[in-house]
Amino acid sequence: MFNPSRDEVRQFFSETWRKEHAGEILTPLESMAAEWIGQHPEYHDALLNPETREADYSPDRGQTNPFLHLSMHLAISEQLSIDQPPGIRRAHDRLVARLARRTTRSTRSWTASDR
């Protein structure tokens, strides 16, 4: 089982974003991480700043830890890709479908009242 240290996790995300910016070849795991990083522009500067690797992030001070947040996305993506624990992919797909139905109903209601 892969159990990286805090420094290794921070190095991984920072190096992945550096490589993405430089147009270098990414490993499959780095590619997955780069997609998540791309969806979080609020973290881009922090990932390119070496000082953030040493920072302590505190929710008490209103700070989100970009490395922890991206790790969560990556862990869930990995679980879904290999369906571990068994059934996680099916549960995810059902939740996505339910959300899509709610969004569609909500959009229809908004569109109808907007006329």
C-alpha positions in Angstrom: 0.0 0.0 0.0 1.2 3.4 -0.9 1.7 5.7 2.1 3.6 8.8 1.2 4.8 11.3 3.8 3.5 14.9 3.9 6.6 16.1 2.1 6.3 13.4 -0.6 2.6 14.4 -1.2 3.5 18.1 -1.5 6.4 17.3 -3.8 4.2 15.1 -6.0 1.6 17.8 -6.6 4.1 20.6 -7.0 6.2 18.6 -9.4 3.2 17.4 -11.3 2.0 21.0 -11.8 5.5 22.2 -12.8 5.8 19.4 -15.4 2.3 20.2 -16.7 3.3 23.8 -17.2 6.6 22.8 -18.9 4.8 20.5 -21.2 6.7 17.5 -19.9 5.4 13.9 -20.1 3.3 12.9 -17.1 2.8 9.5 -15.6 -0.8 8.2 -15.6 -1.1 9.2 -11.9 0.4 12.6 -12.6 -2.1 13.1 -15.5 -5.0 12.4 -13.2 -3.6 14.8 -10.6 -3.0 17.5 -13.2 -6.7 17.3 -14.3 -7.8 17.9 -10.7 -5.2 20.7 -10.3 -6.5 22.3 -13.5 -10.0 22.4 -11.9 -8.6 24.3 -8.9 -7.1 27.6 -10.2 -7.1 28.9 -6.6 -4.2 26.4 -5.9 -2.0 27.1 -9.0 0.2 29.8 -7.5 0.6 27.8 -4.3 1.8 24.7 -6.2 4.4 26.7 -8.0 5.7 28.4 -4.8 8.3 26.3 -2.9 7.4 28.0 0.3 3.9 26.4 0.4 5.4 23.0 0.8 6.4 24.0 4.3 3.3 25.8 5.2 0.9 24.7 7.9 -2.7 25.2 6.8 -5.3 25.8 9.5 -9.1 25.7 9.1 -9.2 27.8 12.2 -7.6 30.6 10.1 -9.9 30.0 7.2 -7.2 28.2 5.2 -7.8 25.2 2.9 -4.8 22.8 2.5 -4.5 22.5 -1.3 -2.4 19.3 -0.9 -5.0 17.6 1.3 -7.8 18.7 -0.9 -6.1 17.4 -4.1 -5.2 14.2 -2.3 -8.9 13.6 -1.5 -9.8 14.1 -5.2 -7.0 11.8 -6.3 -7.9 9.1 -3.8 -11.6 9.1 -4.8 -10.7 9.0 -8.5 -8.4 6.0 -7.9 -11.1 4.2 -5.9 -13.6 4.8 -8.7 -11.2 3.7 -11.4 -10.6 0.3 -9.8 -14.0 -0.1 -8.1 -12.4 -0.4 -4.6 -14.1 -0.9 -2.3 -16.3 -3.1 -4.5 -19.5 -1.2 -5.5 -18.1 2.3 -5.0 -18.3 3.0 -8.8 -22.0 1.9 -8.9 -22.8 4.0 -5.9 -21.0 7.0 -7.4 -22.8 6.5 -10.7 -26.2 6.4 -9.0 -25.4 9.6 -7.1 -24.3 11.4 -10.2 -27.5 10.3 -12.0 -29.6 11.5 -9.1 -27.9 14.8 -9.1 -28.3 15.2 -12.8 -32.1 14.6 -12.4 -32.3 17.2 -9.7 -30.3 19.7 -11.7 -32.5 19.1 -14.8 -35.7 19.6 -12.7 -34.3 22.7 -11.1 -33.3 24.1 -14.5 -36.7 23.4 -15.9 -38.4 25.1 -13.0 -36.1 28.1 -13.3 -36.6 28.3 -17.1 -40.4 28.0 -16.8 -40.6 30.8 -14.2 -38.2 33.0 -16.2 -40.6 33.2 -19.1 
